[in-house]
Every structure is written in structure tokens, then in C-alpha cells.
């Protein structure tokens, strides 16, 4: 009991995680939606055992080896394990920086980009990706461990390449030399063998890890893999679009779809407003965006907005990358952060729980009327 009292932030983290999963679930109710009927099940279904080397096949392979049955209980327990892993690694990460009792830790765990995001988008691998991201930074002094965790991130989801790998690689470099300018960062990167190992691993996943298995092959294999028949019937007879078709779509199709979504409309304007509010938030914390590590993150994350339309997730990844770089490279400044208004921004600003009333109305209009 005394240990729990000394580390009460863990209790806060657990509470936030549980509440966020229940309250911010996409069903907008206080119960969990059926993961077996969700397109998120597609990530668990794609695996190396049935399809060979495919993108995003790592978690599905582990799931099939450990369980193999597409039941609500097993899928839920797997997702919950990712959240619990994230809680444990987050606390260990801040403890290593000696920031586990600082106000900046509270800002991070109550941020809408962490537990709230993972709870509202329950079913994805984002919490696991961020866990790997933190582990790669914790053990960045060991090149092979850094490469291992980074490669696992790319194998779990190729978006890791744009979302989290740039930040972790910058911190990996900063552990070995000062990086005062963009020129110095480029020169040091080109001299680092780790960069080329990571590039090769990414190219292998992108070039050899194919989605395009064929729709009929997917259906045939999944019919033998305990995928609920109701799941297949629901997405075929009702013409709702089978979620696994993402594995039979080319990159050009995805780019064409995203281009239409990026046209100037209310949804895009809202996303841009949130993006700039995010930068304003970090400016208040004390981030100096003139430093190369920060604008490199903003530039390297831009392709995400072209490759996919999950803009809320991309903003969450950007938030986490910037936040982690700030507390690692400017630990003393982060430890002195005590602006309580930042907590209000997290909870009630446009990124948070309540949101500004006009923006809440706008979001309701975009999602329910347009």
C-alpha cells in the first residue's frame, strides 16, 4: 500500500485509462462496441502464418499464435493489455527522467492525445506503437535495442515511420553528439550506420510486405480462421464495404481518396485549427520551434495527412513526439512547468474532453449532417 501511495500517479493513469475507454468510446455509450464486428478486427486477422510477409502482420501473428479465435473477449483483452503496457512504460519513462512527480507528467497522462485518444479509438495499435517509441528512447544508448524497438514499430504499422521514428532517431543522435543545426543533424545522420539499417528495414516492409492479397483469398482464408460469419455477412449483404479491402487497395487509390478529403471544407478547416492550437499549446509550455528537432518533426509528419485521413490520430502522434522531445532535451525546463491553465487547455480546450462549445457544435454538424 505504501508503494502505491508513493506512486499515486499510476492510480491516476489507470483511472484516466478506464474512464476514457468507457466514456469516449465511439459508440457514445458507456459500453464497449463489438470489436468482432468492427473493421479494427482486420488488423488482428492479417498475419504472417496465413498470408506470408504482409504489412501490419506482427500483432495479428502474435494474436493467432496465442489465441486465434476472433471473440470479443480475446480482442478486448489484447487491446487492454496494450493500454496497461503503455501505462507501465509511461511511468517508467518519466521515472527515468525523474519527472514522475512533476506537473508535466500530469499534463501528459491527462492529455487528449494519450489515454483519451487511445480510449476513444479503442481497437487500434497506437498505444503499442507509442510504447515501442518510448522503449526505443529509454534504451537509445544501445544501438541494437534502439533498432529492435524501431523495427518492431514499423512491422506493427508502417505509419510509425512518419509518426514516431523521426523523433526517436533525433533523440538517438542527441545522445551521441550535440545537434545545434539542421546541417549538423544531416551530417551526423549520414555518418550513422543505424540510419541505413533502419532505411533497409523500412524498404523491406514497404516493398516486400504486400497488402494486395486478393479479395477472394482473404475471404477464403478468414472463413477458415474463425472470423465470425456474421461479420462477413454484415459487410457484404448490407453493402457497407468490407473493411479488409484496405489490403487489396493500391497506394494510388489511397492517395486519390485522401486528396478528395483534403479539399477545403469544414472538416479540413477544423483540422487545421486544431493543428495550430496544438502548436500554440506547446509554445506556452516553452517549446522553441526554431530549434531543428521541432520543425523536423512537423515536416516529417506531414506525409501522414496525405497517406491517410485519420487526422485525429496524426495530431495525437505529433503531440506525443513534440512532448517527448521537449521533456528529454529540456528536462529542467519541463520540470519547472507549473502553468495550471495548461491543464484546463488539456481538459476543456478544442483538443480535450469538453471542447469549446462552438467547435463541439461544428464537429456535430460535420459528422452527423454533412
N, C-alpha and C positions, 0 to 999 in steps of 0.2 A: 504493500500500500504506500509506503514511504517513497518508493521508487516512482510510482505513478504520480504522486504529488509533486515530486521534483521535476517531472517531465509532463506537466499538465497540458502542454501544447499537443501532445499525442491525443489526449482526450478531445481537445478542440478539433483536431484534424478528423478524427473518427466521426465526431458529431456532425461536422460540416459535410463529410462524405456521405453519410447515411441520409441526412436531410436533403442534400442536393439530389441524390439519386431518386428519392421519393417525390420531392416537390417539383423538380424541374424536368421530370420525365416527359417525353414527347406526347404521351397520352393526355397530359394536362390533368391527370388524376393522381390519387395517392396510391395507385397500384402499378406494378410493373407491366409493361406491354409484353406480348408474347414474342420472345426472341426467335422462336422457331418459325414464326410467320413473317419475320422481318427480313429485309434484304441483308442485314448485318450477318445473318447466318451464312451468307455466301463466303465471307472471309474464313469462316471455320471449315467450310466444305472444301475449299481449294487446298490441296495438299500434294506433297511430293510422291506419296505412295500410289495415288490413283492417276496423277497427271504428269509425273516426272518433274523436271525442274521448271516451276512456274513462279511468276511474281507473287508475293504475299503468301507463299506456301508454308512458311515456317510455323506459324501458330496453328494453322489447320492440321499440319502434320503432327505436332505435339498433341493436339486435341484428339486426333484419330487414334494415336497410339495409346493415350491414357484412357480415353472414353470411347469415342467412335459413334455414339448414339446421339442423334440430334433431339435431345429432350430439353424442355425449358429449364429444368433443374440444373443439368450439367452445363448448359450455356451460361446460365446466371452465375453459377459458382466460379466458372472460368473468368468471367468479367469481374466478379467481386474480388477474385484473387489478384487481378491486375491493380485494382484500386488499393487493396491492402499493401501490395508490394510498393506502390507509389508512395503511400503514407510512410512506410518504414524507411524507404530510401530518402525521401524528402527530409525526414527528421535527422537521419544520419548525415545527409549532405550539409544541413545547416549546423549540425553539431560539429562537424569537421571544420567549419568556418568560424565556430564559436559565436554563431548568430542565432542559436536555437532559443535564446531568451530575449531576443531583441524585437522591437516593434515591426521591423521589416519582415520578420518571419510571419507575423500575424497577417501582414498585408499580402504575403504570398499565398498562404493557405486559404484566406478568405477571398482571394482574387476570383473574379468570374472566369478567368482563363484556366484555372486549375480544377479544383474539386467540382465547382458548379458546372463547368463545361463538360467534364467527364461524366457527371451525373445526368445532365440534360441530353447528352449524346451517347447514352449508355448502349454498349454493343460494339463499339469500335476499339481499336488497339492503341488509341492515343495515350492513355495512361501508361501502357507498357513502353511505348516509344520514348516518353519523357523519362521513364525510369532508366532506360538504357542510356539516354542522353546524360543524365546525372551520374550514372556509374562511370561512363567514359571520362567525365570531368574529374570525378573523385580519384580515379586511377590513371590520370593522364601522364603521370611521371613514368609509367611503364608503357612503352610504345606498343607492345604486343597486346596488352589488355585494352588499351585505347582502340586499337584496330579491331579487336574481337567484338567489343560492345558496339562500335560503329557499324561493323559489317552485319551484326545481328539486327541492328536498326534498319538497315537498307533491305535486308531479307524479309523483315516483318512488313515493311511498307516503303516503297520507293520514294514517297514524299519526304521521308527522313533526310534525303539528300539535300533538299532545299530548306526544310523547316528547322532542323536541329543540328545537322552535321557542320554547317559553316561556323556556328557559334562554338561548338565543342572543339573544332580544329583550331580556331583562333586562340582559345584558352590553352590548347595543347602547345601551340607555338609560344605563347607568352610565358609558359613555364620554363622555356629554354633560352629565351632572349627577349630583350625589350623590343616592342613594336611601335615606334613613335610615329610612323608614317605609312601610307599605303605602299609606297615604293619599297620600304623595308619589309613589309609583310609579304609582298610578291617575291622579293629576292630570297627571303628566308624560306618561303614555301617551296620554291623551285629547288632548293638545296636539300629538302627533307624527303627522305625515302618513303616516309609514311604517306605523303601525298599521293605518290604514284601507286602504292599498294591499294589505297582507297579508291583511286580512279579505276584501277583494274577491276576491283570487286564490284563497283557500280556498273561498269560496262558489261560485266558478265551477267549481272541481274537484268539489265535493260535489254541486252542483245540475245541472251540465251533463255532468259525467263519469259516465256511467251504466255500471253493471255489467250491467243486465238486457237482454242482447242476444238471449236466447232460446237454449235448449239446442241445437236443431236447426241454427240459424245458426252456432253455434260449431263444431259437428262438421263441417258442410259446409265452412266456411272453413278449418278446420285440416286437413281432408283435402287441400286444395289447397296447404297451406303446409308441406309436408314433415314434418308431425308423424308419427312412426313409427306405422304401422298396428298394430303390436304393442302400443303404448301405449294406443290406443283400445280394442282388443280386451281387453286385460288388465283395464281398469277398467269394461267393460260386461258382458262374458261372466261374469266372476267376481263380479259384484255388489258390488264393493268401493267403489263410489261414485266417479263421475268427478270428479277434483279441480277441473275447470273449472266445476263447478256453483256455485262461490262467486260467479261472475259472473252467476248467474241467481237468487241469493238476495236477498231484501229485507233491509233493516236490522232490521226487526222480527223476522225469523227468526233473525238472528244474536244479537239481544238475548235472545230466548227460549232459545236454545241455551246462551248464556253464563250465564243465570240458573240453569239446572239445574246447571251446573258450579260455580257459586258457592255452592251449598248446602254446609252444614257437613259435610265429610267429611275423610278422612285427607289427601287431596291438598291441600285448601284449608288445612288446619291447617299442613301442611308449608310451603306458600307463605307463609303469614303469619309463620311462624317465620323464614324466610329474609329476609323484608321487615324484620323488627325487628332481625335480626342485621346487616343492611345499615346500618341507622341507627346501631347500636352501633359498627360499624366506623368510620364517619365521625366519630362522637363522639370516638373515640380519636385520630383524625388531628388533630382540633381544630376541627371544624365546629360552629358555634353555631347550632342550629336555630331560635333565637328571632329571628334575622335574617330579614327578609321574603323575601329571594331564595330561601332554602332551603325555607321552608314553602309558598311559592307553587309551587315545583317539585313538591312532594309532592301538593299539592291538584290541580294541573293535570294530573298524570299519572294520577290515579285513574280517569278515564273509560276508559283503556286496558283496565283489568281488567273493565269491563262490555262493551266492544265486541268483545273477543276473549279467547281462553283461552291465548294464548302467553305465560304468565306469566313464564317464564324470560327471554324477550326483553324484556318490560316492565321487569323488575328490572334487566336489563343497561342499558337506556336511562336509567333513574333513576340508576343508579350513575354512568354517564358524565356526565350532566347535573350532578349534585352535585359530582363530582370536578372538572370543568372550571370551574364557578363558583368553587369553592374556590381553585384554583391561580391563577385570573385576578384575583379580587378580593382575595385574601390571599396574594399571591405570596411575600412574605417568610416568612410562617409555613409555607407549603408547602415552601420551600427548606430550612427548618430541620428538616423531618420526617426522623427517623432511627430510628424505633422498628422494630427488626428483627422484632419479634413480629408486626407488621402484614403482613410478607411471609409469615410462617408462616400467618396467617389466610387470606391470598390463596390459598396453595397447598394447605393441608390443612383449612381450615375448611369449613363446610357449603356455602359458595359455590364452593369450589375443587376441585382435582384429586382429592384423596383423600376429602375429606369425613369427618365423624365417622362411625364405624362404625355406630352405631345408626341414623343418618339414611340411610346407604347401604342398610342392610337395609330401612328403611321405604320408600325410593324403589323398591327392587327389588320389594317387596310390592305397592306401588301400581301399577306399570307391568306386572307380569307375572302378578299373581294376581287383582286386582280387575277 
